[in-house]
């Protein structure tokens, strides 16, 4: 198997595929294990997204509180950080395939528990918090082990294409999943909706089972404080990877309006669960199309600058979404309802368009941030650094859930995205300008 860590960057650039507007499919053709893992994760992810949206709808139905929906983040965040980082330590010592299998079992069991609660029509909210927390923790470890394995399955020059393909799979997940969730909840209820996730998750097992053994190279420390300290020392000196993490935290903390969707669908734009699906899917479709037409991204060398520009566009799009909510608050309150026939279509179209742009910009940022990490981090450190990456991309939106939930409670539904969009643009302009090495990052000579 080709070891991408020793590929010459100049030769890699010369061997790159011809320029094309569409995503490069070479990783799928060249590495069958990567192709199977990619397909299994995509199919299982559709069910996972159904559960994410349906849990939010169920909690809102039980409590009628946007803050209660956002509290899912509060319960999941601390254990996700602790267990996720420990899982990264495991992935730097043990066979990453085995680590992923154990995590997949935990994710499936917690999903089955949520499904059982829904079928039993339990009125309690705390079991949903608990099981969602367990699911998030297991999914973090699973994703960390899977993603840390990717550079061992592909040549380094194919990593941007692999990131774009992962963007397509993510786009499919969060396009199909939320749309299906909204329709299913409205049509058949929560029990059958959660059952879809229980069934589709078997594809994740198949994708992991067919991987070859992937034992880390480089002799990392056994899991524990020394391993944690080793990873922390690396991250302190890895300015480019660290900057990519902080940039994503800024974007997701102040620009993740998803917990507003149930209230927006019920009170502001109208349309209920279907509107939730439409808004969530619009964001996902933007990400999906930015991956489908990602061919030119594989030729971008200044990937640090590209991250900064993509997140700035993201902040502007979130600001526009907040402005749509502000206008609808002024003009449309009291004239909409939770039934689809009462939806305010112009506001829905404008909000969905803003989220479409936001999803595309976020995915472009994710492609470059993931490539910077995978191309520059040594194999013996990838599990730990990848676990931090997964914690960042998972924790950021959950911090954003808390921020948006709090702002909607103390101010108004539009306040969180309006203020957050302004903060994202301002903070990115100030922060990236100060990070000279990040702005000078060259994809042909990756430096962590």
Secondary structure as a PSIPRED ss2 file (coil, helix, strand):
# PSIPRED VFORMAT (PSIPRED V4.0)

   1 X C   1.000  0.000  0.000
   2 X C   1.000  0.000  0.000
   3 X C   1.000  0.000  0.000
   4 X H   0.000  1.000  0.000
   5 X H   0.000  1.000  0.000
   6 X H   0.000  1.000  0.000
   7 X C   1.000  0.000  0.000
   8 X C   1.000  0.000  0.000
   9 X H   0.000  1.000  0.000
  10 X H   0.000  1.000  0.000
  11 X H   0.000  1.000  0.000
  12 X H   0.000  1.000  0.000
  13 X H   0.000  1.000  0.000
  14 X H   0.000  1.000  0.000
  15 X C   1.000  0.000  0.000
  16 X C   1.000  0.000  0.000
  17 X C   1.000  0.000  0.000
  18 X C   1.000  0.000  0.000
  19 X C   1.000  0.000  0.000
  20 X C   1.000  0.000  0.000
  21 X C   1.000  0.000  0.000
  22 X C   1.000  0.000  0.000
  23 X C   1.000  0.000  0.000
  24 X C   1.000  0.000  0.000
  25 X C   1.000  0.000  0.000
  26 X H   0.000  1.000  0.000
  27 X H   0.000  1.000  0.000
  28 X H   0.000  1.000  0.000
  29 X H   0.000  1.000  0.000
  30 X H   0.000  1.000  0.000
  31 X C   1.000  0.000  0.000
  32 X H   0.000  1.000  0.000
  33 X H   0.000  1.000  0.000
  34 X H   0.000  1.000  0.000
  35 X H   0.000  1.000  0.000
  36 X H   0.000  1.000  0.000
  37 X H   0.000  1.000  0.000
  38 X H   0.000  1.000  0.000
  39 X H   0.000  1.000  0.000
  40 X H   0.000  1.000  0.000
  41 X H   0.000  1.000  0.000
  42 X H   0.000  1.000  0.000
  43 X H   0.000  1.000  0.000
  44 X H   0.000  1.000  0.000
  45 X H   0.000  1.000  0.000
  46 X H   0.000  1.000  0.000
  47 X H   0.000  1.000  0.000
  48 X H   0.000  1.000  0.000
  49 X H   0.000  1.000  0.000
  50 X H   0.000  1.000  0.000
  51 X H   0.000  1.000  0.000
  52 X H   0.000  1.000  0.000
  53 X H   0.000  1.000  0.000
  54 X H   0.000  1.000  0.000
  55 X H   0.000  1.000  0.000
  56 X H   0.000  1.000  0.000
  57 X H   0.000  1.000  0.000
  58 X H   0.000  1.000  0.000
  59 X H   0.000  1.000  0.000
  60 X H   0.000  1.000  0.000
  61 X H   0.000  1.000  0.000
  62 X H   0.000  1.000  0.000
  63 X H   0.000  1.000  0.000
  64 X C   1.000  0.000  0.000
  65 X C   1.000  0.000  0.000
  66 X H   0.000  1.000  0.000
  67 X H   0.000  1.000  0.000
  68 X H   0.000  1.000  0.000
  69 X H   0.000  1.000  0.000
  70 X H   0.000  1.000  0.000
  71 X H   0.000  1.000  0.000
  72 X H   0.000  1.000  0.000
  73 X H   0.000  1.000  0.000
  74 X H   0.000  1.000  0.000
  75 X H   0.000  1.000  0.000
  76 X H   0.000  1.000  0.000
  77 X H   0.000  1.000  0.000
  78 X H   0.000  1.000  0.000
  79 X H   0.000  1.000  0.000
  80 X H   0.000  1.000  0.000
  81 X H   0.000  1.000  0.000
  82 X H   0.000  1.000  0.000
  83 X H   0.000  1.000  0.000
  84 X H   0.000  1.000  0.000
  85 X H   0.000  1.000  0.000
  86 X H   0.000  1.000  0.000
  87 X H   0.000  1.000  0.000
  88 X H   0.000  1.000  0.000
  89 X H   0.000  1.000  0.000
  90 X H   0.000  1.000  0.000
  91 X H   0.000  1.000  0.000
  92 X C   1.000  0.000  0.000
  93 X C   1.000  0.000  0.000
  94 X C   1.000  0.000  0.000
  95 X C   1.000  0.000  0.000
  96 X H   0.000  1.000  0.000
  97 X H   0.000  1.000  0.000
  98 X H   0.000  1.000  0.000
  99 X H   0.000  1.000  0.000
 100 X H   0.000  1.000  0.000
 101 X H   0.000  1.000  0.000
 102 X H   0.000  1.000  0.000
 103 X H   0.000  1.000  0.000
 104 X H   0.000  1.000  0.000
 105 X H   0.000  1.000  0.000
 106 X H   0.000  1.000  0.000
 107 X H   0.000  1.000  0.000
 108 X H   0.000  1.000  0.000
 109 X H   0.000  1.000  0.000
 110 X H   0.000  1.000  0.000
 111 X H   0.000  1.000  0.000
 112 X H   0.000  1.000  0.000
 113 X H   0.000  1.000  0.000
 114 X H   0.000  1.000  0.000
 115 X H   0.000  1.000  0.000
 116 X H   0.000  1.000  0.000
 117 X H   0.000  1.000  0.000
 118 X H   0.000  1.000  0.000
 119 X H   0.000  1.000  0.000
 120 X H   0.000  1.000  0.000
 121 X C   1.000  0.000  0.000
 122 X C   1.000  0.000  0.000
 123 X C   1.000  0.000  0.000
 124 X C   1.000  0.000  0.000
 125 X C   1.000  0.000  0.000
 126 X H   0.000  1.000  0.000
 127 X H   0.000  1.000  0.000
 128 X H   0.000  1.000  0.000
 129 X H   0.000  1.000  0.000
 130 X H   0.000  1.000  0.000
 131 X H   0.000  1.000  0.000
 132 X H   0.000  1.000  0.000
 133 X H   0.000  1.000  0.000
 134 X H   0.000  1.000  0.000
 135 X H   0.000  1.000  0.000
 136 X H   0.000  1.000  0.000
 137 X H   0.000  1.000  0.000
 138 X H   0.000  1.000  0.000
 139 X H   0.000  1.000  0.000
 140 X H   0.000  1.000  0.000
 141 X H   0.000  1.000  0.000
 142 X H   0.000  1.000  0.000
 143 X H   0.000  1.000  0.000
 144 X H   0.000  1.000  0.000
 145 X H   0.000  1.000  0.000
 146 X H   0.000  1.000  0.000
 147 X H   0.000  1.000  0.000
 148 X H   0.000  1.000  0.000
 149 X H   0.000  1.000  0.000
 150 X H   0.000  1.000  0.000
 151 X H   0.000  1.000  0.000
 152 X H   0.000  1.000  0.000
 153 X H   0.000  1.000  0.000
 154 X C   1.000  0.000  0.000
 155 X C   1.000  0.000  0.000
 156 X H   0.000  1.000  0.000
 157 X H   0.000  1.000  0.000
 158 X H   0.000  1.000  0.000
 159 X H   0.000  1.000  0.000
 160 X H   0.000  1.000  0.000
 161 X H   0.000  1.000  0.000
 162 X H   0.000  1.000  0.000
 163 X H   0.000  1.000  0.000
 164 X H   0.000  1.000  0.000
 165 X H   0.000  1.000  0.000
 166 X H   0.000  1.000  0.000
 167 X H   0.000  1.000  0.000
 168 X H   0.000  1.000  0.000
 169 X H   0.000  1.000  0.000
 170 X H   0.000  1.000  0.000
 171 X H   0.000  1.000  0.000
 172 X H   0.000  1.000  0.000
 173 X H   0.000  1.000  0.000
 174 X H   0.000  1.000  0.000
 175 X H   0.000  1.000  0.000
 176 X H   0.000  1.000  0.000
 177 X H   0.000  1.000  0.000
 178 X H   0.000  1.000  0.000
 179 X H   0.000  1.000  0.000
 180 X H   0.000  1.000  0.000
 181 X H   0.000  1.000  0.000
 182 X H   0.000  1.000  0.000
 183 X H   0.000  1.000  0.000
 184 X H   0.000  1.000  0.000
 185 X H   0.000  1.000  0.000
 186 X H   0.000  1.000  0.000
 187 X H   0.000  1.000  0.000
 188 X H   0.000  1.000  0.000
 189 X C   1.000  0.000  0.000
 190 X H   0.000  1.000  0.000
 191 X H   0.000  1.000  0.000
 192 X H   0.000  1.000  0.000
 193 X H   0.000  1.000  0.000
 194 X H   0.000  1.000  0.000
 195 X H   0.000  1.000  0.000
 196 X H   0.000  1.000  0.000
 197 X H   0.000  1.000  0.000
 198 X H   0.000  1.000  0.000
 199 X H   0.000  1.000  0.000
 200 X H   0.000  1.000  0.000
 201 X C   1.000  0.000  0.000
 202 X H   0.000  1.000  0.000
 203 X H   0.000  1.000  0.000
 204 X H   0.000  1.000  0.000
 205 X H   0.000  1.000  0.000
 206 X H   0.000  1.000  0.000
 207 X H   0.000  1.000  0.000
 208 X H   0.000  1.000  0.000
 209 X H   0.000  1.000  0.000
 210 X C   1.000  0.000  0.000
 211 X C   1.000  0.000  0.000
 212 X C   1.000  0.000  0.000
 213 X C   1.000  0.000  0.000
 214 X C   1.000  0.000  0.000
 215 X C   1.000  0.000  0.000
 216 X C   1.000  0.000  0.000
 217 X C   1.000  0.000  0.000
 218 X C   1.000  0.000  0.000
 219 X C   1.000  0.000  0.000
 220 X C   1.000  0.000  0.000
 221 X C   1.000  0.000  0.000
 222 X C   1.000  0.000  0.000
 223 X C   1.000  0.000  0.000
 224 X C   1.000  0.000  0.000
 225 X H   0.000  1.000  0.000
 226 X H   0.000  1.000  0.000
 227 X H   0.000  1.000  0.000
 228 X H   0.000  1.000  0.000
 229 X H   0.000  1.000  0.000
 230 X H   0.000  1.000  0.000
 231 X H   0.000  1.000  0.000
 232 X H   0.000  1.000  0.000
 233 X H   0.000  1.000  0.000
 234 X H   0.000  1.000  0.000
 235 X H   0.000  1.000  0.000
 236 X H   0.000  1.000  0.000
 237 X H   0.000  1.000  0.000
 238 X C   1.000  0.000  0.000
 239 X H   0.000  1.000  0.000
 240 X H   0.000  1.000  0.000
 241 X H   0.000  1.000  0.000
 242 X H   0.000  1.000  0.000
 243 X H   0.000  1.000  0.000
 244 X H   0.000  1.000  0.000
 245 X H   0.000  1.000  0.000
 246 X H   0.000  1.000  0.000
 247 X H   0.000  1.000  0.000
 248 X H   0.000  1.000  0.000
 249 X H   0.000  1.000  0.000
 250 X H   0.000  1.000  0.000
 251 X H   0.000  1.000  0.000
 252 X H   0.000  1.000  0.000
 253 X H   0.000  1.000  0.000
 254 X H   0.000  1.000  0.000
 255 X C   1.000  0.000  0.000
 256 X C   1.000  0.000  0.000
 257 X C   1.000  0.000  0.000
 258 X H   0.000  1.000  0.000
 259 X H   0.000  1.000  0.000
 260 X H   0.000  1.000  0.000
 261 X H   0.000  1.000  0.000
 262 X H   0.000  1.000  0.000
 263 X H   0.000  1.000  0.000
 264 X H   0.000  1.000  0.000
 265 X H   0.000  1.000  0.000
 266 X H   0.000  1.000  0.000
 267 X H   0.000  1.000  0.000
 268 X H   0.000  1.000  0.000
 269 X C   1.000  0.000  0.000
 270 X C   1.000  0.000  0.000
 271 X C   1.000  0.000  0.000
 272 X H   0.000  1.000  0.000
 273 X H   0.000  1.000  0.000
 274 X H   0.000  1.000  0.000
 275 X H   0.000  1.000  0.000
 276 X H   0.000  1.000  0.000
 277 X H   0.000  1.000  0.000
 278 X H   0.000  1.000  0.000
 279 X H   0.000  1.000  0.000
 280 X H   0.000  1.000  0.000
 281 X H   0.000  1.000  0.000
 282 X H   0.000  1.000  0.000
 283 X H   0.000  1.000  0.000
 284 X H   0.000  1.000  0.000
 285 X H   0.000  1.000  0.000
 286 X H   0.000  1.000  0.000
 287 X H   0.000  1.000  0.000
 288 X H   0.000  1.000  0.000
 289 X H   0.000  1.000  0.000
 290 X H   0.000  1.000  0.000
 291 X H   0.000  1.000  0.000
 292 X H   0.000  1.000  0.000
 293 X C   1.000  0.000  0.000
 294 X C   1.000  0.000  0.000
 295 X H   0.000  1.000  0.000
 296 X H   0.000  1.000  0.000
 297 X H   0.000  1.000  0.000
 298 X H   0.000  1.000  0.000
 299 X H   0.000  1.000  0.000
 300 X C   1.000  0.000  0.000
 301 X C   1.000  0.000  0.000
 302 X C   1.000  0.000  0.000
 303 X H   0.000  1.000  0.000
 304 X H   0.000  1.000  0.000
 305 X H   0.000  1.000  0.000
 306 X H   0.000  1.000  0.000
 307 X H   0.000  1.000  0.000
 308 X H   0.000  1.000  0.000
 309 X H   0.000  1.000  0.000
 310 X H   0.000  1.000  0.000
 311 X H   0.000  1.000  0.000
 312 X H   0.000  1.000  0.000
 313 X H   0.000  1.000  0.000
 314 X H   0.000  1.000  0.000
 315 X H   0.000  1.000  0.000
 316 X H   0.000  1.000  0.000
 317 X H   0.000  1.000  0.000
 318 X H   0.000  1.000  0.000
 319 X H   0.000  1.000  0.000
 320 X H   0.000  1.000  0.000
 321 X H   0.000  1.000  0.000
 322 X H   0.000  1.000  0.000
 323 X H   0.000  1.000  0.000
 324 X H   0.000  1.000  0.000
 325 X H   0.000  1.000  0.000
 326 X H   0.000  1.000  0.000
 327 X H   0.000  1.000  0.000
 328 X H   0.000  1.000  0.000
 329 X H   0.000  1.000  0.000
 330 X H   0.000  1.000  0.000
 331 X H   0.000  1.000  0.000
 332 X H   0.000  1.000  0.000
 333 X C   1.000  0.000  0.000
 334 X C   1.000  0.000  0.000
 335 X C   1.000  0.000  0.000
 336 X C   1.000  0.000  0.000
 337 X C   1.000  0.000  0.000
 338 X C   1.000  0.000  0.000
 339 X C   1.000  0.000  0.000
 340 X H   0.000  1.000  0.000
 341 X H   0.000  1.000  0.000
 342 X H   0.000  1.000  0.000
 343 X C   1.000  0.000  0.000
 344 X C   1.000  0.000  0.000
 345 X H   0.000  1.000  0.000
 346 X H   0.000  1.000  0.000
 347 X H   0.000  1.000  0.000
 348 X H   0.000  1.000  0.000
 349 X H   0.000  1.000  0.000
 350 X H   0.000  1.000  0.000
 351 X H   0.000  1.000  0.000
 352 X H   0.000  1.000  0.000
 353 X H   0.000  1.000  0.000
 354 X H   0.000  1.000  0.000
 355 X H   0.000  1.000  0.000
 356 X H   0.000  1.000  0.000
 357 X H   0.000  1.000  0.000
 358 X H   0.000  1.000  0.000
 359 X H   0.000  1.000  0.000
 360 X H   0.000  1.000  0.000
 361 X H   0.000  1.000  0.000
 362 X H   0.000  1.000  0.000
 363 X H   0.000  1.000  0.000
 364 X H   0.000  1.000  0.000
 365 X H   0.000  1.000  0.000
 366 X H   0.000  1.000  0.000
 367 X H   0.000  1.000  0.000
 368 X H   0.000  1.000  0.000
 369 X H   0.000  1.000  0.000
 370 X H   0.000  1.000  0.000
 371 X H   0.000  1.000  0.000
 372 X H   0.000  1.000  0.000
 373 X H   0.000  1.000  0.000
 374 X H   0.000  1.000  0.000
 375 X H   0.000  1.000  0.000
 376 X H   0.000  1.000  0.000
 377 X C   1.000  0.000  0.000
 378 X C   1.000  0.000  0.000
 379 X H   0.000  1.000  0.000
 380 X H   0.000  1.000  0.000
 381 X H   0.000  1.000  0.000
 382 X H   0.000  1.000  0.000
 383 X H   0.000  1.000  0.000
 384 X H   0.000  1.000  0.000
 385 X H   0.000  1.000  0.000
 386 X H   0.000  1.000  0.000
 387 X H   0.000  1.000  0.000
 388 X H   0.000  1.000  0.000
 389 X H   0.000  1.000  0.000
 390 X H   0.000  1.000  0.000
 391 X H   0.000  1.000  0.000
 392 X H   0.000  1.000  0.000
 393 X H   0.000  1.000  0.000
 394 X H   0.000  1.000  0.000
 395 X H   0.000  1.000  0.000
 396 X H   0.000  1.000  0.000
 397 X H   0.000  1.000  0.000
 398 X H   0.000  1.000  0.000
 399 X H   0.000  1.000  0.000
 400 X H   0.000  1.000  0.000
 401 X H   0.000  1.000  0.000
 402 X H   0.000  1.000  0.000
 403 X H   0.000  1.000  0.000
 404 X H   0.000  1.000  0.000
 405 X H   0.000  1.000  0.000
 406 X H   0.000  1.000  0.000
 407 X H   0.000  1.000  0.000
 408 X H   0.000  1.000  0.000
 409 X H   0.000  1.000  0.000
 410 X H   0.000  1.000  0.000
 411 X C   1.000  0.000  0.000
 412 X C   1.000  0.000  0.000
 413 X H   0.000  1.000  0.000
 414 X H   0.000  1.000  0.000
 415 X H   0.000  1.000  0.000
 416 X H   0.000  1.000  0.000
 417 X H   0.000  1.000  0.000
 418 X H   0.000  1.000  0.000
 419 X H   0.000  1.000  0.000
 420 X H   0.000  1.000  0.000
 421 X H   0.000  1.000  0.000
 422 X H   0.000  1.000  0.000
 423 X H   0.000  1.000  0.000
 424 X H   0.000  1.000  0.000
 425 X H   0.000  1.000  0.000
 426 X H   0.000  1.000  0.000
 427 X H   0.000  1.000  0.000
 428 X H   0.000  1.000  0.000
 429 X H   0.000  1.000  0.000
 430 X H   0.000  1.000  0.000
 431 X H   0.000  1.000  0.000
 432 X H   0.000  1.000  0.000
 433 X H   0.000  1.000  0.000
 434 X H   0.000  1.000  0.000
 435 X C   1.000  0.000  0.000
 436 X H   0.000  1.000  0.000
 437 X H   0.000  1.000  0.000
 438 X H   0.000  1.000  0.000
 439 X H   0.000  1.000  0.000
 440 X C   1.000  0.000  0.000
 441 X C   1.000  0.000  0.000
 442 X C   1.000  0.000  0.000
 443 X H   0.000  1.000  0.000
 444 X H   0.000  1.000  0.000
 445 X H   0.000  1.000  0.000
 446 X C   1.000  0.000  0.000
 447 X C   1.000  0.000  0.000
 448 X C   1.000  0.000  0.000
